Amino acid sequence: MLGYLSAPSTGPFEGVGCPTLRFQPSRLRSIEANIPDGAHLESVSMSHLAKNLASSNSKLASVLNESKIDPIRLLSASHDIESLRAEDRDIKRAKSNAAGKDDEAAKAARSKKPRTGRPVTARLVTDVLAGKAVSGPAKNRILRAVNAVRAQKKLAAVELKQLF
């Protein structure tokens, strides 16, 4: 294998345009050793998160089940939302250039906030579903991803208290 795997062509992701799942080639060998014959790697990774969702009693799990959202969609939506773009790099550059200055342009540069560049990971979703403690920024990233998927399904946005 090359280390790149395509999304499944059937099931809940058919026609959704789910992005390609990427694994490091060094880790791929250890993952391949645990795959039963005839199974696809994509289904193994998705069933792992789906299994955690089914066995969880957390508020996030109840919202995802109620909305019929697969946790893999959270990862994809978060990647789209949180990825750094050119305007984010420009904001960071303007902040570093304005360091030590007190004029109005420097204050305007410091007031803008770039995206984090840190998407929701499978480990984060697993930890939340297991009931482990999660930082505030991580909770907000999950909230943005859940609301993005709910918006795609034409459902109302949820608040942070409904998820945690």
Protein Blocks (a to p, Z undefined) as FASTA:
>chain_A
ZZiacddfehjkgonlpacddddfklmmmmmmmpcehiafklmmmmmmmmmmmmpcbfkl
mmmmmnopafklmmmmmmmmmpccfklmmmmmmmmmmgoiabfklmmmmmpccdehiacd
fklmmmmmnopacdfklmmmmmmmmmmmmmmnopacddfklmZZ
